[in-house]
Amino acid sequence: MYIEVKDACKRFVQDGKEFVALDHVSLDIEKGEFVVITGASGAGKTTVLNLMGGMDTCDEGEIIIDGKDIAKLKPRELTAYRRYDIGFVFQFYNLVQNLTAYENVELAAQTCKDKSIDAAQVLKQVGLEDRMNNFPAQLSGGEQQRVSIARALAKSPKLLLCDEPTGALDYNTGKTILKLLQDTCREKGMTVV
């Protein structure tokens, strides 16, 4: 099993009250699988992705990725895991505002070892070949979301975590992006959640 989420619990404290984001969640995902997690708003989907991506830790349970309990990784190992193994499509894009679309994607590609995809190529794949030199503020929400997707794909990660990757896209563009993610998963053996 490539990903094992075992009895994961996550709680947050807000305004002095405890909020349960995950309550004993377990799931298994095979390497190279394309998995969609669905649920109501506030169900914990983003929390699960953040745990698998090593951006947060469980209060209880385990997150095993490729045989390693990522909660037990040392800070340097966790940084390397996020840099080399994970691609993350954030719900709110997290683009660097003073870099062009091309530069945002190129920056991510430069953080990996040697398996990255050319920034121009991946921007073309998401339909932004004519918007490469625009800054995020010059792009629509859907275009920014596609830059975020291109940035994650450019790293050619082992695990691609997507938080509502089609949320700001129209129906046809959303279908195109989902097909691109499925095809990438199939061609590169990438696991997509």
N, C-alpha and C positions, 0 to 999 in steps of 0.2 A: 504494500500500500504506500502510495507517495505522500498523501496527506491524511493524518489521523487527528481529528479533533475529539478529545476524550473528556466527556463530562465537564466541559468548560463553563465556568461561571465568571461573570464580570459585573462588578457593582461600581457605581459612581455616587459621590455625595454632592448634593446640590442644595444650597440654602439650608444646610444642616439636616437634610433628609436623604436617606439612602434610596437610590434608584437602581433597580436590577435591570441591567441591559441584556444579560444572558443568564439563563437559569438551567444549568446542566445540559448543555447542547453537545451532541456527538454526531460526527459524520466522517465518512471515509471517501477519499477521492483517489482514483488510479492515475498514474502518470499518463499524460497525453489526453486526459479526459477534458471535455468541454461541459462545464456544470453551470447551471443557472440556479441561484438561490432566490426564492420569492418569499414575500411576506408583507404584512401591513407595515405602514410607516411606524417606526419605533420598535419593530420586532427584533432588532439586533443584527441585521444584515451587515451594516457598515462595521459594527463591532467585531463580527467574525472575520471580516476581511482584514481589519487592522491587526487582529491577533495573528492571523496567518502571515501577514506581511512583516511581523516583528515590530510594529509601531506601537503596540500596547501589549500588556501581559495579562494572563488570566489571574483571577483571585483564587480560583480552584481549577483543577483539571490540567490537561496537557495539550500542547499543540506540537505534534510531531510532523516535521517536514523532511522527507527524504531520509528518514531514520534518525533525525536529530530533534531533541526537545529544544525548540528555539528559546524557551524561557531560561534555559541553562547556559546559553551561549554567553561568552564574555563580551563586553562592549565592542571590542574590535571585530570579533567574529560576527556579531549581530550587524555591524556596519557593513562588513564584507558580504554577508547574506543579502542584505537589502540592496547593495550596490550591484552585485553580480548575478543574483538568482531571481530577483523580483522586479517585475514591471507593475506599476500601480497607476490606474486611471482613476483620478480623484473625482469625487462628485462635484467639487467646486473648482476644478481645473488646476489650481496652484501653479499657474504659469509665472515666469519671471517677467514682470511688467516692462522692464527696460531692455528686453531682448526680443528680437523678431521671432516669428513663428519658426523659421528655419533655425535660428540660434537656440531657441528653447529645445528643439529636437536634437540638434547637434550636441548641445551640452550633455544631454542624457546619454547619447551614443558614445561620447568620449569617456564616460565613467566606467564603461565595461572593458573587458579585456580585449578580445579581438574578434568577436562574433557580431558586432553591431551592423545594422543596416544603414545605408546612406540616408541622411536626413531628407534630401530632395526626393529620393525614391519613395520613402514612406509617406511624405506629405502628399505626393502625387496619388498614392494608393487611397488616401482618405479624401481625395478630391480638392486639395488645397494648393495645387501647383501654381496657381496665379495669385496666391495670398502669402507666399513664403516670406516676403519682405515686410509684411505688416506687423505692427506691434499688437499685443493682446487688446489694447483699448480700441484698436481700429477693426477688430473682428467681432462678429456677432457671438452670442452665447454658444450656438451650435458649432461655429467655426472654432471657437476656443476649445470646445469639448473635443473636436477632431484633432486639434494640435496636441491635446493631452493624450489622446489615443496614439497618435503618431509617435510622441515622445516615449511612451511605454513600449511600443512595438520596436522602435529603433534599437533598444537595448538587447533585443532578441533573448528575453529572459526565459528561464526554465518554467517560471510560474508567473502568469499574468493575472493580476487581481483587478477587477473592474467594478467600481462603485457607480451604478446607474449610468453605464457608458452611452446610452441612447436617450437619456432623460431630456436633453435640450435639443434633440434632433427631430426633424419631421419624419413621418412614417417611412417614406422611401429611402431617405438618407440613413435612418436607423437600420432598416433591413440590409442596406449595402454594408454598413459598418459591422453588423452581426455576422454577415457572410464572410467579410474580411477576417474577423476574429476566428471564425470556425475554420476557414481555409488555412490560416496561419497555424492554428492549433494542429491541424492534420499534417501540413507540410513539414513543420519544424518539430513535431512531437512535443509542443509546448502545452502545459496544463493551463487552462483558462477557467477562472471562477468569476 
